[in-house]
Amino acid sequence: MDPNQQMQGISPEDEKRMATMIEGMQTRDSLRMYNNLVEKCFDTCVQSFRRKTLEKDEERCVSKCCEKFLKHSSRVSMRFAELNQVTQPPGH
């Protein structure tokens, strides 16, 4: 059965609660992704704590790491969107 058809019998209050839950889940996922990015790039790039600022090579490494991660995430999102279009029945 089509998920949109299943949603038609839901009360407005339940629909609002579901939307709030989904929004919360998306926020948590975004924060988890951001935290994972920070941890991965920090662990990979920061070698010492001699100064309170990053060394030039550490700064460059963090920038490249973040850029690579964001490009990868974008690519994965685009691929999921493509697959979603292929699997949806015509007319939706």
C-alpha positions as CSV (number, residue, x, y, z in Angstrom):
1,M,0.0,0.0,0.0
2,D,1.1,3.5,-0.8
3,P,2.5,5.3,2.3
4,N,0.5,8.5,1.3
5,Q,-2.7,6.5,1.3
6,Q,-1.9,5.1,4.8
7,M,-1.4,8.7,6.1
8,Q,-4.8,9.9,5.0
9,G,-6.6,8.3,7.9
10,I,-4.5,10.0,10.5
11,S,-5.8,12.8,12.7
12,P,-4.3,16.2,12.4
13,E,-2.9,15.9,15.9
14,D,-1.1,12.6,15.1
15,E,0.1,14.0,11.8
16,K,1.6,17.0,13.7
17,R,3.2,14.7,16.3
18,M,4.7,12.5,13.5
19,A,6.1,15.6,11.8
20,T,7.7,16.8,15.0
21,M,9.2,13.3,15.6
22,I,10.6,13.2,12.1
23,E,12.0,16.7,12.5
24,G,13.7,15.7,15.8
25,M,15.2,12.6,14.2
26,Q,16.5,14.6,11.3
27,T,18.1,17.1,13.7
28,R,19.7,14.3,15.7
29,D,21.0,12.7,12.5
30,S,22.5,16.0,11.3
31,L,24.2,16.5,14.7
32,R,25.5,13.0,14.8
33,M,26.9,13.4,11.3
34,Y,28.5,16.7,12.2
35,N,30.0,15.3,15.4
36,N,31.4,12.3,13.5
37,L,32.9,14.6,10.9
38,V,34.6,16.7,13.6
39,E,35.9,13.7,15.5
40,K,37.2,11.9,12.3
41,C,38.9,15.0,10.9
42,F,40.4,16.0,14.3
43,D,41.8,12.5,15.0
44,T,43.2,12.3,11.5
45,C,44.7,15.8,11.2
46,V,45.7,17.2,14.6
47,Q,49.0,15.8,15.6
48,S,50.0,17.8,18.7
49,F,48.8,20.4,21.2
50,R,51.9,22.6,21.2
51,R,49.8,25.7,20.4
52,K,46.3,26.9,20.9
53,T,45.8,27.3,17.1
54,L,46.2,24.7,14.4
55,E,49.5,24.4,12.5
56,K,49.1,25.3,8.8
57,D,49.4,21.7,7.6
58,E,46.8,20.6,10.2
59,E,44.4,23.4,9.1
60,R,44.9,22.3,5.4
61,C,44.2,18.7,6.4
62,V,41.0,19.6,8.3
63,S,39.7,21.6,5.4
64,K,40.4,18.8,2.9
65,C,38.9,16.2,5.2
66,C,35.7,18.3,5.7
67,E,35.4,19.0,2.0
68,K,35.8,15.3,1.1
69,F,33.3,14.2,3.7
70,L,30.7,16.8,2.5
71,K,31.2,15.9,-1.1
72,H,30.8,12.2,-0.3
73,S,27.6,12.9,1.8
74,S,26.2,15.0,-1.1
75,R,27.0,12.2,-3.6
76,V,25.3,9.6,-1.4
77,S,22.2,11.8,-1.0
78,M,22.0,12.3,-4.7
79,R,22.3,8.5,-5.3
80,F,19.5,7.8,-2.8
81,A,17.3,10.3,-4.5
82,E,18.0,8.6,-7.9
83,L,17.2,5.2,-6.5
84,N,14.0,6.5,-4.9
85,Q,12.8,7.8,-8.2
86,V,13.5,4.5,-9.9
87,T,11.7,2.5,-7.3
88,Q,8.6,4.8,-7.1
89,P,5.6,3.7,-9.3
90,P,4.6,5.9,-12.2
91,G,2.4,8.9,-11.3
92,H,3.9,9.6,-7.8
